[in-house]
Amino acid sequence: MATRQRESSITSCSSASSCDADDEGVRGTCEDASLCKRFAVSIGYWHDPYIQHFVRLSKERKAPEINRGYFARVHGVSQLIKAFLRKTECHCQIINLGAGMDTTFWRLKDEDLLPSKYFEVDFPMIVTRKLHSIKCKPPLSSPILELHSEDTLQMDGHILDSKRYAVIGADLRDLSELEEKLKKCNMNTQLPTLLIAECVLVYMTPEQSANLLKWAASSFEAAMFINYEQVNMGDRFGQIMIENLRRRQCDLAGVETCKSLESQKERLLSNGWETASAVDMMELYNRLPRAEVSRIESLEFLDEMELLEQLMRHYCLCWATKGGNELAQKPGELFKPRSPKQPLRDVLWSSRSWKVHWMLNAQILTSPSRTQAASGWIFSLLVKVHIPVCGRVGPRGAGLKEITY
């Protein structure tokens, strides 16, 4: 996403000031996501030596549910990106919409999987911050310069343009401005193009996101679109997610398109895309390689599988293609079902796990003050990560079942 809309294109804001206030809440989600990724990387969920240069490690420990959720998100998006790069033999371009502090460009370079050019677009305020980090930190700037054949880079407050990498401050709701800036940085509409939007469309009105999807489908001869965002938002869990975000001045303007996996696919198909697929994140998590699941689950203890399941069922990964059947990817081809040897739930809820679960609860809930502290921690977690609360803390030793607020 990007900055202030031009007055002529404003459809959801009654005034420029209210639109600025809405954008401020959306910009804040960039910081939240970056901190969560930084923490998950710090304890070993995945390898990313570049995120540390964009965001400091938070003193606040993130919950295991959140870390596993981000792991599934990063893994799923990465699988789709690499499948696209393999299909096109890297003779393509990638446009990351609402990229924030994303580090995919550097990680792809390390794996020798860079496309012909990699573009990022976001709010000018966020782009300015990212460019400052790139300019001041050699681990970020050196890979860009290494690929750049000219003596100097084109860089100002809101744009960096090099041979293989560009960062652009623009407004996704102003498509003429977006296209103009991308073309100025040598976007090639003849190349197969992958567009990525992670938690971006949901902050736009349905009309604005539909216009963006139509533009993307009509601008390139062959293209793929990846969308990661909320789903199943019509139930109580979803409603409390929405309410919690509103308290943080962050409105999900496009939530009505997030009713189901079918509504997500239909939106893509009705806006110019020829094929569409979608999986919720719990299904994707259940299809992760067994070795990877065992590795990440050994990193930290998770005592509430139901909470992880609810969270994952309310996010999804969707992808659409046009202009060539060779780009189409079926869920089963990308995310193969796990071997039925031992169900994931049996592993998580082993007798040993229950013993640890009981010991933790006995320690936490042995006095009113500790019960209150535990309740406060849970409520804080739910507000920060969009999880609704669904029960009340019971008598001491009862654990954190049936919790309602």
TORKOL-4160 file (C-alpha; in steps of 0.2 Angstrom, whole numbers, padded with zeros to 4 digits, m for minus):
405
<pt num="1" X="0000" Y="0000" Z="0000"/>
<pt num="2" X="0005" Y="0018" Z="m0001"/>
<pt num="3" X="0002" Y="0036" Z="0004"/>
<pt num="4" X="m0011" Y="0049" Z="0003"/>
<pt num="5" X="m0025" Y="0047" Z="m0010"/>
<pt num="6" X="m0028" Y="0060" Z="m0023"/>
<pt num="7" X="m0044" Y="0069" Z="m0019"/>
<pt num="8" X="m0052" Y="0063" Z="m0035"/>
<pt num="9" X="m0050" Y="0044" Z="m0030"/>
<pt num="10" X="m0056" Y="0045" Z="m0013"/>
<pt num="11" X="m0071" Y="0034" Z="m0010"/>
<pt num="12" X="m0070" Y="0028" Z="0008"/>
<pt num="13" X="m0064" Y="0044" Z="0017"/>
<pt num="14" X="m0074" Y="0059" Z="0021"/>
<pt num="15" X="m0059" Y="0070" Z="0022"/>
<pt num="16" X="m0041" Y="0070" Z="0019"/>
<pt num="17" X="m0038" Y="0071" Z="0038"/>
<pt num="18" X="m0048" Y="0055" Z="0041"/>
<pt num="19" X="m0039" Y="0046" Z="0027"/>
<pt num="20" X="m0022" Y="0051" Z="0034"/>
<pt num="21" X="m0028" Y="0044" Z="0051"/>
<pt num="22" X="m0033" Y="0027" Z="0042"/>
<pt num="23" X="m0017" Y="0026" Z="0033"/>
<pt num="24" X="m0007" Y="0029" Z="0050"/>
<pt num="25" X="m0015" Y="0013" Z="0057"/>
<pt num="26" X="m0011" Y="0003" Z="0041"/>
<pt num="27" X="0007" Y="0010" Z="0042"/>
<pt num="28" X="0009" Y="0004" Z="0060"/>
<pt num="29" X="0006" Y="m0014" Z="0054"/>
<pt num="30" X="0022" Y="m0014" Z="0045"/>
<pt num="31" X="0031" Y="m0011" Z="0061"/>
<pt num="32" X="0021" Y="m0025" Z="0070"/>
<pt num="33" X="0025" Y="m0038" Z="0056"/>
<pt num="34" X="0043" Y="m0033" Z="0056"/>
<pt num="35" X="0045" Y="m0035" Z="0074"/>
<pt num="36" X="0036" Y="m0052" Z="0074"/>
<pt num="37" X="0047" Y="m0058" Z="0060"/>
<pt num="38" X="0063" Y="m0052" Z="0068"/>
<pt num="39" X="0059" Y="m0061" Z="0084"/>
<pt num="40" X="0054" Y="m0078" Z="0075"/>
<pt num="41" X="0071" Y="m0077" Z="0066"/>
<pt num="42" X="0080" Y="m0074" Z="0082"/>
<pt num="43" X="0075" Y="m0090" Z="0089"/>
<pt num="44" X="0078" Y="m0100" Z="0074"/>
<pt num="45" X="0061" Y="m0102" Z="0064"/>
<pt num="46" X="0069" Y="m0098" Z="0048"/>
<pt num="47" X="0086" Y="m0090" Z="0042"/>
<pt num="48" X="0086" Y="m0072" Z="0037"/>
<pt num="49" X="0102" Y="m0062" Z="0040"/>
<pt num="50" X="0095" Y="m0046" Z="0033"/>
<pt num="51" X="0079" Y="m0042" Z="0044"/>
<pt num="52" X="0091" Y="m0037" Z="0059"/>
<pt num="53" X="0097" Y="m0022" Z="0048"/>
<pt num="54" X="0079" Y="m0015" Z="0047"/>
<pt num="55" X="0072" Y="m0018" Z="0064"/>
<pt num="56" X="0078" Y="m0020" Z="0081"/>
<pt num="57" X="0075" Y="m0036" Z="0092"/>
<pt num="58" X="0060" Y="m0032" Z="0103"/>
<pt num="59" X="0062" Y="m0035" Z="0122"/>
<pt num="60" X="0044" Y="m0042" Z="0122"/>
<pt num="61" X="0043" Y="m0061" Z="0118"/>
<pt num="62" X="0031" Y="m0066" Z="0105"/>
<pt num="63" X="0019" Y="m0080" Z="0108"/>
<pt num="64" X="0023" Y="m0097" Z="0100"/>
<pt num="65" X="0006" Y="m0096" Z="0090"/>
<pt num="66" X="0012" Y="m0080" Z="0082"/>
<pt num="67" X="0029" Y="m0087" Z="0078"/>
<pt num="68" X="0022" Y="m0103" Z="0070"/>
<pt num="69" X="0009" Y="m0092" Z="0060"/>
<pt num="70" X="0023" Y="m0081" Z="0053"/>
<pt num="71" X="0034" Y="m0097" Z="0049"/>
<pt num="72" X="0019" Y="m0104" Z="0039"/>
<pt num="73" X="0016" Y="m0087" Z="0030"/>
<pt num="74" X="0035" Y="m0085" Z="0025"/>
<pt num="75" X="0036" Y="m0103" Z="0020"/>
<pt num="76" X="0020" Y="m0103" Z="0009"/>
<pt num="77" X="0024" Y="m0086" Z="0000"/>
<pt num="78" X="0042" Y="m0092" Z="m0003"/>
<pt num="79" X="0036" Y="m0109" Z="m0011"/>
<pt num="80" X="0025" Y="m0099" Z="m0023"/>
<pt num="81" X="0039" Y="m0087" Z="m0027"/>
<pt num="82" X="0051" Y="m0101" Z="m0031"/>
<pt num="83" X="0039" Y="m0111" Z="m0041"/>
<pt num="84" X="0036" Y="m0095" Z="m0052"/>
<pt num="85" X="0055" Y="m0092" Z="m0054"/>
<pt num="86" X="0057" Y="m0110" Z="m0059"/>
<pt num="87" X="0043" Y="m0110" Z="m0072"/>
<pt num="88" X="0050" Y="m0094" Z="m0079"/>
<pt num="89" X="0069" Y="m0099" Z="m0077"/>
<pt num="90" X="0070" Y="m0082" Z="m0068"/>
<pt num="91" X="0067" Y="m0073" Z="m0084"/>
<pt num="92" X="0053" Y="m0062" Z="m0076"/>
<pt num="93" X="0050" Y="m0048" Z="m0064"/>
<pt num="94" X="0043" Y="m0047" Z="m0046"/>
<pt num="95" X="0032" Y="m0033" Z="m0040"/>
<pt num="96" X="0030" Y="m0033" Z="m0021"/>
<pt num="97" X="0015" Y="m0022" Z="m0016"/>
<pt num="98" X="0016" Y="m0015" Z="0002"/>
<pt num="99" X="0033" Y="m0023" Z="0004"/>
<pt num="100" X="0037" Y="m0015" Z="0021"/>
<pt num="101" X="0054" Y="m0021" Z="0027"/>
<pt num="102" X="0053" Y="m0037" Z="0017"/>
<pt num="103" X="0070" Y="m0045" Z="0013"/>
<pt num="104" X="0065" Y="m0057" Z="m0001"/>
<pt num="105" X="0077" Y="m0048" Z="m0013"/>
<pt num="106" X="0092" Y="m0051" Z="m0003"/>
<pt num="107" X="0088" Y="m0069" Z="0001"/>
<pt num="108" X="0084" Y="m0073" Z="m0017"/>
<pt num="109" X="0101" Y="m0066" Z="m0022"/>
<pt num="110" X="0109" Y="m0077" Z="m0009"/>
<pt num="111" X="0101" Y="m0092" Z="m0017"/>
<pt num="112" X="0105" Y="m0086" Z="m0035"/>
<pt num="113" X="0086" Y="m0085" Z="m0039"/>
<pt num="114" X="0085" Y="m0067" Z="m0043"/>
<pt num="115" X="0072" Y="m0062" Z="m0057"/>
<pt num="116" X="0077" Y="m0050" Z="m0071"/>
<pt num="117" X="0071" Y="m0036" Z="m0059"/>
<pt num="118" X="0063" Y="m0035" Z="m0042"/>
<pt num="119" X="0052" Y="m0020" Z="m0037"/>
<pt num="120" X="0045" Y="m0015" Z="m0020"/>
<pt num="121" X="0031" Y="m0002" Z="m0018"/>
<pt num="122" X="0025" Y="0005" Z="m0001"/>
<pt num="123" X="0020" Y="0021" Z="0008"/>
<pt num="124" X="0033" Y="0035" Z="0004"/>
<pt num="125" X="0035" Y="0036" Z="0023"/>
<pt num="126" X="0040" Y="0018" Z="0025"/>
<pt num="127" X="0051" Y="0018" Z="0009"/>
<pt num="128" X="0060" Y="0033" Z="0016"/>
<pt num="129" X="0064" Y="0023" Z="0031"/>
<pt num="130" X="0069" Y="0008" Z="0021"/>
<pt num="131" X="0081" Y="0018" Z="0010"/>
<pt num="132" X="0089" Y="0025" Z="0025"/>
<pt num="133" X="0094" Y="0008" Z="0031"/>
<pt num="134" X="0100" Y="0002" Z="0014"/>
<pt num="135" X="0110" Y="0018" Z="0012"/>
<pt num="136" X="0118" Y="0016" Z="0029"/>
<pt num="137" X="0121" Y="m0002" Z="0030"/>
<pt num="138" X="0134" Y="m0011" Z="0018"/>
<pt num="139" X="0126" Y="m0028" Z="0020"/>
<pt num="140" X="0110" Y="m0021" Z="0012"/>
<pt num="141" X="0118" Y="m0009" Z="m0001"/>
<pt num="142" X="0133" Y="m0020" Z="m0006"/>
<pt num="143" X="0122" Y="m0033" Z="m0015"/>
<pt num="144" X="0113" Y="m0020" Z="m0024"/>
<pt num="145" X="0129" Y="m0011" Z="m0030"/>
<pt num="146" X="0136" Y="m0027" Z="m0035"/>
<pt num="147" X="0123" Y="m0030" Z="m0048"/>
<pt num="148" X="0122" Y="m0012" Z="m0054"/>
<pt num="149" X="0133" Y="m0009" Z="m0069"/>
<pt num="150" X="0133" Y="0010" Z="m0068"/>
<pt num="151" X="0143" Y="0021" Z="m0057"/>
<pt num="152" X="0129" Y="0029" Z="m0047"/>
<pt num="153" X="0112" Y="0023" Z="m0041"/>
<pt num="154" X="0097" Y="0034" Z="m0043"/>
<pt num="155" X="0090" Y="0037" Z="m0026"/>
<pt num="156" X="0080" Y="0051" Z="m0018"/>
<pt num="157" X="0068" Y="0051" Z="m0003"/>
<pt num="158" X="0055" Y="0040" Z="m0010"/>
<pt num="159" X="0064" Y="0030" Z="m0025"/>
<pt num="160" X="0079" Y="0019" Z="m0027"/>
<pt num="161" X="0081" Y="0012" Z="m0045"/>
<pt num="162" X="0095" Y="0000" Z="m0049"/>
<pt num="163" X="0098" Y="m0013" Z="m0063"/>
<pt num="164" X="0090" Y="m0027" Z="m0053"/>
<pt num="165" X="0081" Y="m0019" Z="m0038"/>
<pt num="166" X="0069" Y="m0004" Z="m0036"/>
<pt num="167" X="0060" Y="0003" Z="m0021"/>
<pt num="168" X="0046" Y="0015" Z="m0025"/>
<pt num="169" X="0035" Y="0026" Z="m0014"/>
<pt num="170" X="0018" Y="0027" Z="m0022"/>
<pt num="171" X="m0001" Y="0025" Z="m0018"/>
<pt num="172" X="m0009" Y="0008" Z="m0024"/>
<pt num="173" X="m0025" Y="0017" Z="m0024"/>
<pt num="174" X="m0019" Y="0029" Z="m0038"/>
<pt num="175" X="m0015" Y="0017" Z="m0052"/>
<pt num="176" X="m0010" Y="0030" Z="m0065"/>
<pt num="177" X="0004" Y="0036" Z="m0052"/>
<pt num="178" X="0009" Y="0018" Z="m0048"/>
<pt num="179" X="0011" Y="0013" Z="m0066"/>
<pt num="180" X="0020" Y="0029" Z="m0071"/>
<pt num="181" X="0033" Y="0026" Z="m0057"/>
<pt num="182" X="0035" Y="0008" Z="m0061"/>
<pt num="183" X="0038" Y="0012" Z="m0079"/>
<pt num="184" X="0050" Y="0025" Z="m0074"/>
<pt num="185" X="0060" Y="0011" Z="m0066"/>
<pt num="186" X="0059" Y="0001" Z="m0081"/>
<pt num="187" X="0045" Y="m0011" Z="m0077"/>
<pt num="188" X="0043" Y="m0022" Z="m0093"/>
<pt num="189" X="0025" Y="m0027" Z="m0097"/>
<pt num="190" X="0031" Y="m0040" Z="m0109"/>
<pt num="191" X="0040" Y="m0050" Z="m0095"/>
<pt num="192" X="0031" Y="m0064" Z="m0085"/>
<pt num="193" X="0027" Y="m0054" Z="m0069"/>
<pt num="194" X="0023" Y="m0060" Z="m0051"/>
<pt num="195" X="0014" Y="m0048" Z="m0040"/>
<pt num="196" X="0014" Y="m0051" Z="m0021"/>
<pt num="197" X="0002" Y="m0043" Z="m0008"/>
<pt num="198" X="0003" Y="m0048" Z="0010"/>
<pt num="199" X="m0010" Y="m0041" Z="0021"/>
<pt num="200" X="m0013" Y="m0026" Z="0009"/>
<pt num="201" X="m0029" Y="m0028" Z="m0001"/>
<pt num="202" X="m0039" Y="m0030" Z="0015"/>
<pt num="203" X="m0035" Y="m0012" Z="0020"/>
<pt num="204" X="m0042" Y="m0006" Z="0004"/>
<pt num="205" X="m0060" Y="m0004" Z="0000"/>
<pt num="206" X="m0067" Y="m0018" Z="m0011"/>
<pt num="207" X="m0068" Y="m0006" Z="m0026"/>
<pt num="208" X="m0050" Y="m0001" Z="m0024"/>
<pt num="209" X="m0043" Y="m0018" Z="m0022"/>
<pt num="210" X="m0054" Y="m0024" Z="m0037"/>
<pt num="211" X="m0047" Y="m0010" Z="m0048"/>
<pt num="212" X="m0029" Y="m0015" Z="m0043"/>
<pt num="213" X="m0032" Y="m0033" Z="m0047"/>
<pt num="214" X="m0040" Y="m0028" Z="m0064"/>
<pt num="215" X="m0025" Y="m0017" Z="m0067"/>
<pt num="216" X="m0013" Y="m0031" Z="m0063"/>
<pt num="217" X="m0022" Y="m0043" Z="m0074"/>
<pt num="218" X="m0023" Y="m0032" Z="m0089"/>
<pt num="219" X="m0006" Y="m0024" Z="m0088"/>
<pt num="220" X="0005" Y="m0040" Z="m0091"/>
<pt num="221" X="0004" Y="m0053" Z="m0105"/>
<pt num="222" X="0008" Y="m0067" Z="m0092"/>
<pt num="223" X="0006" Y="m0064" Z="m0073"/>
<pt num="224" X="0003" Y="m0072" Z="m0056"/>
<pt num="225" X="m0004" Y="m0064" Z="m0041"/>
<pt num="226" X="m0001" Y="m0070" Z="m0023"/>
<pt num="227" X="m0012" Y="m0063" Z="m0009"/>
<pt num="228" X="m0010" Y="m0067" Z="0009"/>
<pt num="229" X="m0024" Y="m0060" Z="0021"/>
<pt num="230" X="m0038" Y="m0064" Z="0032"/>
<pt num="231" X="m0052" Y="m0076" Z="0028"/>
<pt num="232" X="m0068" Y="m0083" Z="0037"/>
<pt num="233" X="m0071" Y="m0067" Z="0045"/>
<pt num="234" X="m0090" Y="m0069" Z="0047"/>
<pt num="235" X="m0089" Y="m0079" Z="0063"/>
<pt num="236" X="m0086" Y="m0072" Z="0081"/>
<pt num="237" X="m0067" Y="m0075" Z="0080"/>
<pt num="238" X="m0067" Y="m0064" Z="0065"/>
<pt num="239" X="m0078" Y="m0050" Z="0072"/>
<pt num="240" X="m0067" Y="m0049" Z="0088"/>
<pt num="241" X="m0052" Y="m0047" Z="0076"/>
<pt num="242" X="m0060" Y="m0033" Z="0067"/>
<pt num="243" X="m0065" Y="m0024" Z="0084"/>
<pt num="244" X="m0047" Y="m0026" Z="0091"/>
<pt num="245" X="m0040" Y="m0018" Z="0075"/>
<pt num="246" X="m0052" Y="m0004" Z="0076"/>
<pt num="247" X="m0046" Y="0000" Z="0094"/>
<pt num="248" X="m0029" Y="0003" Z="0086"/>
<pt num="249" X="m0036" Y="0014" Z="0073"/>
<pt num="250" X="m0034" Y="0001" Z="0060"/>
<pt num="251" X="m0049" Y="m0002" Z="0050"/>
<pt num="252" X="m0051" Y="m0018" Z="0038"/>
<pt num="253" X="m0060" Y="m0008" Z="0024"/>
<pt num="254" X="m0060" Y="m0023" Z="0013"/>
<pt num="255" X="m0066" Y="m0036" Z="0025"/>
<pt num="256" X="m0082" Y="m0041" Z="0016"/>
<pt num="257" X="m0071" Y="m0049" Z="0003"/>
<pt num="258" X="m0064" Y="m0061" Z="0016"/>
<pt num="259" X="m0079" Y="m0071" Z="0020"/>
<pt num="260" X="m0072" Y="m0088" Z="0014"/>
<pt num="261" X="m0059" Y="m0096" Z="0002"/>
<pt num="262" X="m0073" Y="m0096" Z="m0011"/>
<pt num="263" X="m0076" Y="m0078" Z="m0010"/>
<pt num="264" X="m0057" Y="m0075" Z="m0011"/>
<pt num="265" X="m0055" Y="m0085" Z="m0027"/>
<pt num="266" X="m0071" Y="m0077" Z="m0034"/>
<pt num="267" X="m0064" Y="m0060" Z="m0032"/>
<pt num="268" X="m0048" Y="m0065" Z="m0042"/>
<pt num="269" X="m0058" Y="m0073" Z="m0056"/>
<pt num="270" X="m0070" Y="m0059" Z="m0058"/>
<pt num="271" X="m0056" Y="m0046" Z="m0060"/>
<pt num="272" X="m0047" Y="m0053" Z="m0075"/>
<pt num="273" X="m0038" Y="m0068" Z="m0068"/>
<pt num="274" X="m0040" Y="m0085" Z="m0077"/>
<pt num="275" X="m0036" Y="m0097" Z="m0063"/>
<pt num="276" X="m0037" Y="m0095" Z="m0044"/>
<pt num="277" X="m0032" Y="m0106" Z="m0029"/>
<pt num="278" X="m0033" Y="m0104" Z="m0010"/>
<pt num="279" X="m0029" Y="m0113" Z="0006"/>
<pt num="280" X="m0031" Y="m0108" Z="0024"/>
<pt num="281" X="m0015" Y="m0107" Z="0034"/>
<pt num="282" X="m0020" Y="m0122" Z="0045"/>
<pt num="283" X="m0021" Y="m0133" Z="0029"/>
<pt num="284" X="m0005" Y="m0126" Z="0023"/>
<pt num="285" X="0003" Y="m0129" Z="0041"/>
<pt num="286" X="m0003" Y="m0147" Z="0040"/>
<pt num="287" X="0006" Y="m0149" Z="0023"/>
<pt num="288" X="0023" Y="m0143" Z="0029"/>
<pt num="289" X="0037" Y="m0156" Z="0028"/>
<pt num="290" X="0037" Y="m0167" Z="0044"/>
<pt num="291" X="0055" Y="m0163" Z="0047"/>
<pt num="292" X="0052" Y="m0144" Z="0047"/>
<pt num="293" X="0037" Y="m0146" Z="0058"/>
<pt num="294" X="0047" Y="m0156" Z="0071"/>
<pt num="295" X="0061" Y="m0144" Z="0070"/>
<pt num="296" X="0051" Y="m0128" Z="0073"/>
<pt num="297" X="0040" Y="m0137" Z="0086"/>
<pt num="298" X="0055" Y="m0141" Z="0096"/>
<pt num="299" X="0060" Y="m0122" Z="0097"/>
<pt num="300" X="0047" Y="m0118" Z="0110"/>
<pt num="301" X="0032" Y="m0125" Z="0119"/>
<pt num="302" X="0014" Y="m0123" Z="0113"/>
<pt num="303" X="0001" Y="m0127" Z="0126"/>
<pt num="304" X="m0015" Y="m0121" Z="0116"/>
<pt num="305" X="m0016" Y="m0130" Z="0100"/>
<pt num="306" X="m0034" Y="m0124" Z="0098"/>
<pt num="307" X="m0028" Y="m0106" Z="0098"/>
<pt num="308" X="m0016" Y="m0109" Z="0084"/>
<pt num="309" X="m0029" Y="m0118" Z="0074"/>
<pt num="310" X="m0042" Y="m0104" Z="0076"/>
<pt num="311" X="m0029" Y="m0091" Z="0071"/>
<pt num="312" X="m0023" Y="m0101" Z="0056"/>
<pt num="313" X="m0041" Y="m0104" Z="0050"/>
<pt num="314" X="m0043" Y="m0085" Z="0049"/>
<pt num="315" X="m0029" Y="m0082" Z="0037"/>
<pt num="316" X="m0026" Y="m0089" Z="0019"/>
<pt num="317" X="m0014" Y="m0089" Z="0005"/>
<pt num="318" X="m0022" Y="m0087" Z="m0013"/>
<pt num="319" X="m0014" Y="m0086" Z="m0030"/>
<pt num="320" X="m0020" Y="m0083" Z="m0047"/>
<pt num="321" X="m0013" Y="m0083" Z="m0065"/>
<pt num="322" X="m0017" Y="m0077" Z="m0082"/>
<pt num="323" X="m0009" Y="m0079" Z="m0099"/>
<pt num="324" X="m0002" Y="m0096" Z="m0099"/>
<pt num="325" X="m0007" Y="m0113" Z="m0091"/>
<pt num="326" X="0012" Y="m0116" Z="m0087"/>
<pt num="327" X="0011" Y="m0103" Z="m0073"/>
<pt num="328" X="m0004" Y="m0112" Z="m0064"/>
<pt num="329" X="0000" Y="m0120" Z="m0048"/>
<pt num="330" X="m0011" Y="m0133" Z="m0039"/>
<pt num="331" X="m0011" Y="m0133" Z="m0020"/>
<pt num="332" X="m0006" Y="m0152" Z="m0020"/>
<pt num="333" X="0009" Y="m0148" Z="m0032"/>
<pt num="334" X="0016" Y="m0135" Z="m0020"/>
<pt num="335" X="0010" Y="m0141" Z="m0003"/>
<pt num="336" X="0010" Y="m0160" Z="m0002"/>
<pt num="337" X="0000" Y="m0168" Z="0011"/>
<pt num="338" X="0010" Y="m0174" Z="0026"/>
<pt num="339" X="0013" Y="m0193" Z="0028"/>
<pt num="340" X="m0001" Y="m0200" Z="0039"/>
<pt num="341" X="0011" Y="m0210" Z="0050"/>
<pt num="342" X="0007" Y="m0199" Z="0065"/>
<pt num="343" X="m0006" Y="m0185" Z="0065"/>
<pt num="344" X="0001" Y="m0168" Z="0070"/>
<pt num="345" X="m0012" Y="m0167" Z="0084"/>
<pt num="346" X="m0006" Y="m0183" Z="0092"/>
<pt num="347" X="0012" Y="m0176" Z="0093"/>
<pt num="348" X="0006" Y="m0160" Z="0100"/>
<pt num="349" X="m0005" Y="m0168" Z="0113"/>
<pt num="350" X="0006" Y="m0181" Z="0119"/>
<pt num="351" X="0006" Y="m0186" Z="0138"/>
<pt num="352" X="0022" Y="m0178" Z="0140"/>
<pt num="353" X="0015" Y="m0162" Z="0133"/>
<pt num="354" X="0000" Y="m0163" Z="0145"/>
<pt num="355" X="0011" Y="m0165" Z="0160"/>
<pt num="356" X="0021" Y="m0149" Z="0155"/>
<pt num="357" X="0004" Y="m0140" Z="0152"/>
<pt num="358" X="m0002" Y="m0145" Z="0169"/>
<pt num="359" X="0014" Y="m0140" Z="0178"/>
<pt num="360" X="0014" Y="m0123" Z="0169"/>
<pt num="361" X="m0004" Y="m0120" Z="0174"/>
<pt num="362" X="0000" Y="m0125" Z="0192"/>
<pt num="363" X="0013" Y="m0112" Z="0193"/>
<pt num="364" X="0004" Y="m0098" Z="0185"/>
<pt num="365" X="m0013" Y="m0100" Z="0193"/>
<pt num="366" X="m0009" Y="m0103" Z="0211"/>
<pt num="367" X="m0014" Y="m0085" Z="0217"/>
<pt num="368" X="m0026" Y="m0072" Z="0212"/>
<pt num="369" X="m0012" Y="m0060" Z="0207"/>
<pt num="370" X="m0004" Y="m0073" Z="0196"/>
<pt num="371" X="m0021" Y="m0077" Z="0188"/>
<pt num="372" X="m0024" Y="m0059" Z="0185"/>
<pt num="373" X="m0006" Y="m0057" Z="0177"/>
<pt num="374" X="m0009" Y="m0072" Z="0166"/>
<pt num="375" X="m0026" Y="m0065" Z="0160"/>
<pt num="376" X="m0018" Y="m0048" Z="0157"/>
<pt num="377" X="m0004" Y="m0056" Z="0146"/>
<pt num="378" X="m0017" Y="m0066" Z="0136"/>
<pt num="379" X="m0028" Y="m0051" Z="0133"/>
<pt num="380" X="m0012" Y="m0040" Z="0128"/>
<pt num="381" X="m0007" Y="m0054" Z="0116"/>
<pt num="382" X="m0025" Y="m0055" Z="0108"/>
<pt num="383" X="m0026" Y="m0037" Z="0105"/>
<pt num="384" X="m0009" Y="m0036" Z="0097"/>
<pt num="385" X="m0011" Y="m0050" Z="0085"/>
<pt num="386" X="m0029" Y="m0049" Z="0081"/>
<pt num="387" X="m0034" Y="m0065" Z="0091"/>
<pt num="388" X="m0051" Y="m0064" Z="0099"/>
<pt num="389" X="m0053" Y="m0069" Z="0117"/>
<pt num="390" X="m0065" Y="m0083" Z="0120"/>
<pt num="391" X="m0067" Y="m0089" Z="0139"/>
<pt num="392" X="m0063" Y="m0084" Z="0157"/>
<pt num="393" X="m0048" Y="m0090" Z="0168"/>
<pt num="394" X="m0055" Y="m0103" Z="0179"/>
<pt num="395" X="m0051" Y="m0107" Z="0197"/>
<pt num="396" X="m0033" Y="m0110" Z="0201"/>
<pt num="397" X="m0025" Y="m0125" Z="0193"/>
<pt num="398" X="m0039" Y="m0125" Z="0180"/>
<pt num="399" X="m0028" Y="m0119" Z="0166"/>
<pt num="400" X="m0033" Y="m0107" Z="0152"/>
<pt num="401" X="m0048" Y="m0117" Z="0145"/>
<pt num="402" X="m0065" Y="m0108" Z="0143"/>
<pt num="403" X="m0058" Y="m0091" Z="0144"/>
<pt num="404" X="m0070" Y="m0076" Z="0140"/>
<pt num="405" X="m0069" Y="m0057" Z="0141"/>
